[in-house]
Amino acid sequence: MRDFGQRWIYEQLLVQQPQIETTGLWKTREGFVIVCPDLEQGLMTDDGRPIEKWVAERSALTASRVRLAKEPPHGAVQVPPRTLEESITLAGIPRTLQQLFVDLTLHLPKDFPNFKLTESTVAPGTLSFWFQRPLNEGEKQQLRSAFLATQLDLNYEIQIKPELDFQKESFKRAPQGDINLIPSRRLPQAFSLKARWLLEEDEQFWSDHRVGLLSKHNTNAKEYLPESWTSKESKCLVNSSVFPPQNLRTYLSIYEKVVLVGPLGGSSYDEILSALKVTEKELIELASLGRVSLILPQSLDRYPVKLISGLADQAPHSILLSRRLAAVTIADVRRRIPFLYPPVDAYERHLFLRDLGKILEQPTDFPSKRALQAIYPELKTIWSASEIVLQNLGAMGAGNLGIGPIVAALVKAVTGRDLFIEFHSSGAAVEWAAAIGAHINPAAVEGYSEEGQTEILCSFYSGMGKNTVDQLRHPVEALLDELLAIDNDAPVIEFATAFSSGEINRLRQLLSRMTETNPDPVFLNDAVRDFNKTVKAYERRAEKLKNFQVAALAGAFAALALPADSAIKQFVPLGVWFLGQLLVGSWAARGNLTGKFLDAIRGAPNLSQGDVVFISRLKKSLK
């Protein structure tokens, strides 16, 4: 009797319901048993349901029989939890047919014959693989190895269907809200061959690096970036996926490179191009020139076919696909908030959550209790689902697991307002910008702006008062103010190549170095003055100029200039604050935190200048 899905159920109990004492998962001839010594006391989940019902629901989901007992049955053998590597590779996790197809695509070599996966019509509970031709012995072994790696308690059969036409096989999605990443084997034929190759490369990158990324405390985001993305040129991230951005010339006049969050296909695409005041052809040419790059956090088939194919064919170095973007983001998040991706298994996560929960249940109050109570349920959700969310959603999944939901929970605890959707969207963009070393330009359209939540997120991501997180909006100050940007309709290719001079390059170099050096105010003022003179000489029509501002957490640079161990250091990232509370905070002595979790994240760094996330934004009007 195999124990694949049963171990997943047990680990979900450990992490999602850490308050319930258990002595393990046990295997008997009749099935599997989770032993809870206090079972007869009427154990309840954190939302007030009987634990028996909670386990039964998950047993039905996996078709795996698991029951609860007060003590191990006679002759039972204890089953160890999955290893961290097994969790990362999703061993034994219940999947839909769609998700299983994607997982098998990642496990199988790219030259493995294409196939269709369905349920057998003659053998209930059996999967059926359809191929156009018989497999040779080597291919059969590759399929066996890939299927065994999923650790699903299912059998499979092979059927030969010479008439099968894979060009007609689509990636079947749920009717609404399905943003799972499409596998390269199902990318529509309308995309170019080079676009398919880039997607295959992205899949292979994830297959090769996911275990190392999630099982070790690697915080070097550059290790996962393509070489073309590691240059120190000044960059600005503009979210053009949904909301119309500003004229692209406005950003190009200030930054050496503009990084767009790729616009989605459909009716909004033309609106995005119109707002940027460029054509699709011009956007591809700007990418070829190195002035524009695109990150593509969503499934590749959600983007315009001609745009993606053109970029893949003419400027493949300019695009960053979802899985690699996820890896880069995770590495950078670990530098700032190491507790979000702890490289420990489910049992170690359980020990930490159990002990922290006991401390938070104590009736006495302490300064950081409200904040920790807000973070606690988010950790349970994130830690119980991170591996499968990342596998299915890539960079969009990383956004679900990052700073956004954490800060949304803090905001709700302090203000009572539920702003999860707003902080989720803005939080992902802040993480992407930080990971690639770009300033972030918040979306702002008539009637809606992401500036407020972006400021809050950047301040938590860059640094915060080291004694409390209750002050949600940390002061943000302008480092470069009254910066003139151009908003005209000049030929964009000519503008991108010709708008350059000593004064312009001086400012752009200053922008690229702001994360490494403490800028001198006089030098900043002189650079802005000289830059603005050049801008006015290039564009003499005042109505074609706009005011731009680059801002950051107020006082952050003054604090960053202090020695790392300075007792008067004012700002620390959210992750370092959290670790400080665990080790030396006002409540640390109220209970014991056991296990390997603290050891795994203890190496969290202090805030450095490179950690500051800058906000670039358009001001209302010229003075």
Secondary structure, DSSP 4 states (H G I P E B T S, - for coil): ---HHHHHHHHHHHHH-TTS----EEE-SS-EEEE-TTGGGT-B-TTS-BHHHHHHHHHHHHT--EEEESSPPTT-EEEPPPPHHHHHTTTT----HHHHHHHHHHHS-TTSPP-EEEE-SSSTTEEEEEESS---HHHHHHHHHHHHHHT-S-EEEEEE-TT--GGG------SSS--PPPPGGGS-TTS-HHHHHHHHHHHHHHHHHHHHHHHS----GGGGS-GGG-----EEEEE-SSS----HHHHHTT-SEEEEEPPPSSHHHHHHHHHHT--HHHHHHHHHTTSEEEEE-S-GGGS-HHHHHHHHHH-GGGEEEHHHHHHHHHHHHHHH-GGGS-SS-HHHHHHHHHHHHHHHHSSS--TTHHHHHHHHHHHHHHHHHHHHHHHHHTHHHHHHTSHHHHHHHHHHHHH----HHHHHHHHHHHHHHHHHT-EEE--EETTEESHHHHHHHHHHHH-EETT-S---S--EEEEEEEEEEE---S-HHHHHHH---HHHHHHHHHHHHTTTS---HHHHHHHHHHHHHHHHHH---GGGEEEEEEEEETTHHHHHTS-TT-TT--EE-HHHHHHHHHHHSTTGGGS---SSHHHHHTTPPPP-GGGPPPEEEE-SS--
